[in-house]
């Protein structure tokens, strides 16, 4: 059964969403990430994807205090991401209440270091953020494009014990046009044992049903929830 993982994206302490990594499209949904997290927990959510977009842009986490507050006021398991580049960053994330971390830029800039985290912190704790435009990796809050193949990038870490990968087709993020089903099929075909977290484009329950039928490990979504296209009460069969 697919895991349901709502996303809270934080800029300047507020809950926001942006489209396709473009900061000029920022839309604020709530002043309090903690209140949103509590509401999610009240509806049966168990895992939260917390995105420190300030940290992703800066290159080092900024919103540890938000992480700490959500961890302190809920029992949610938190996957924290945004600007994690060093052992100090990852240690602080766990210290402030993260259960898991997702990192992207460091896996491009220092792949040996990211590979070492899979071993030192455990493959259950570390997720590769492999987000792409036209199947080429983009990093630093999607502000920087690379010429690195998405599939070769995943393969490098897959061969070194990677268990979890979160992939967003950036062209589909935040525009509610549907997930990158074809891309996810290609990833699962090439890496049948990978636990794939699908992020971006989720519009409704039907999209989640289809991702579940494909064998996707988890669906991460934000805008569809904040704009009431997905009601958590409709997801009860997945929240067991």
N, C-alpha and C positions, 0 to 999 in steps of 0.2 A: 504493500500500500504506500502510495506517495506521501511524503511528509509535506505539510503545509507550513510555510515559513514567511510570514509577513515581514516587510522591510520598513525600518524607520531610518530615513536619511536626515542627517542633521547638518545644518549650516547656521552658525551664530546662535546655537542653542535651540533653534526652532526646527520643527518637522517640516521638511520641504520635499519637493520632487523637481527634477529637471528632465528635459527631453534630450536624449541622444548625447549626453555628456556636455550639453551647452549650458553654461552657467547663466547666460542671459535669459533663459527660459524658466528661471526659478519661480516656483509657485509655493507659497507657504500654506500649510494645512492646519498647523496647530502650534501653539506657543510652548506646550509642555510635552516633551517626549515621554516623560514618566506617566502622564495621564493616558497617553495613547497606549503605552505598554500595558498598563493596568487594564484598560478596556479589552485589549487583545487577550490577556490572560483570563479575564472574566468570561470570554467566549470559548474557552477551551484550548487556546493556543499554548503550545509548550516551548516552542523555539522561536527566537527573534533574530533577524539579520539586522544588525545595527551598523549603519554606514556613517563614518566620520568623514564627510566630504571636505570639511576644512582641512583635515589631516591629509586626505588624498592629494589635495592641491598643494599643501605646504611641504609634504614629504616626510612628515612626522605627525603622530596622532596629537590632536588638539582637545578632543572632547572626552577625555578620560572621566571627567566629572559626571557627564551624562551616563556613561557606562556604569559608573559606581552607583549613581542614583537609581537607575533601573534595576540593577542587581540587588540593591538594598531594599527596594520597595515592591519587588515581585519575586516569584520563584521561577521565572522564565530562564531557560537556557539561552545564552547569548552568543551568537557568532559575530565577532567584532572585526571590522575591516576599515581601512583608511589610513594610509601613511605608515604602515608597519614595515620598517626596514632593518632594524637591528635586534639583537638579542635583548637589549634593554627595553625596546618597544614591546616585544612580545611578552616579556616577563611582567611588565607593568600592566599590560592588557589582562593577563590572568590574575594579577594581584588585585586589580580593580573590579573583577567579577566576571570576566569573559570565560565561557566554557570552551570556546573554539575561536580560532582566528582564521581569517581569509586574507591572503596577501597576493599581490599581483606584480607591482613594479620591481620589488626585490628579486622576484623569480626571473625577471629579464636582466636586470643589472648585475645581480650576483647569484647566478643559478646554483652554484655550489653551496652557498649559505642557505638558500631555501631548502635544498635537498637535505642538508644537515638537520634542519628543523624537523623534517619528517621523521628522522631517527630520534633526535634528542627530546622532542616534545611528544612524539607519538603520532602515527598516521591517523588516529581518530581525532586528533586535536587541530590538525593543520590542513586547510583547504587551499588549493591553488585557484586564484582568480585568473581565469583565462578569457578575457573579454576581447571581442574582435570586430573589426570593420572589414568586410570583404575577405573574411577568413585570415586576416592578419592582425596580430596582437596589438592592442592599444593600452597604454599605461598612464600613470599619474593622473588618476581621475578622468581617464580617457582624453586627456589634453595632448598626449603625445602618441603619434602613430609609429609603428615599427614595420620592418620588412620580415618579421618572424612569422612563419606559418603557425597557425593555431594548432594544427595536428602534430607538427614536429615539436612544438613547445610542450604540449601535453605528454607526448611520447617520452621526452627526456626525463620527466619526473615520474611517469608511469613505470619506467624501467628502474627507478630508484625507490619504489615502494609507495608511490602516491595512491591514495584510496579515493579522495574526494576532489572534484573539480567543479567550480562554479563558472558557467559560461553565459555571457550575454552577447547577443548580436546587437551591437550598439545602434544600428540603424532602426531597430525595433523597440528600443527602450523608451518607455514613457509615452508612447504614441497610441497605445491600445489598438494595435493592428494585428495582434496575435503573436505567439511565440515563434521562434525559429525552428519549427518542427523538422524541416529537412536537414538543417545543420546538426541538430541533436541526434537524428537518425544516423548521420555519418559518423559522429563521435562514438556512439554506442556500437556501431558496426566494427569500427577500428579498435575500440577498447571495451570489449564486452564485460569486463570485470569492474570497470570504473563506476563509482557512485557519482552520478551527474546531477548537479543542482542547476535547474533551468531558471534563468532570470531574464526578465524583460519581455514586454509585449502581452503578458497575460491579461485577458479582457474579462473572462467570465468563467463560470463553472465548467462549461463545455471544454474550454482550453485545458483546464486542470484534469478533467476526465481523460482527454486525449493524451496528455503527458503521462498520466498514470498508466494508460493502456500500452504506451510505448516502453514502459519500464524505467521511466525517469525516477531518480531517487527522491528529489524534492523540487517543489515549485516555490520560487521566491517572487513576491509581487508587492506592489505598493499603490500606484495610482488607482488601479481598479477598485481597491478597498476604500481609499480615501474619497473616491468619487461615487461610491455606493453601487458600482457595477458588480462587485462581489460582496455578498453578505456572509459573514462568518457562520451565521446560523444555517446557511445552505451547505456548509462544508462538514456537517456533523459526522457523516460516515467516514471522513478521512481523519477526524480528530478523536481517535480511539486510543 
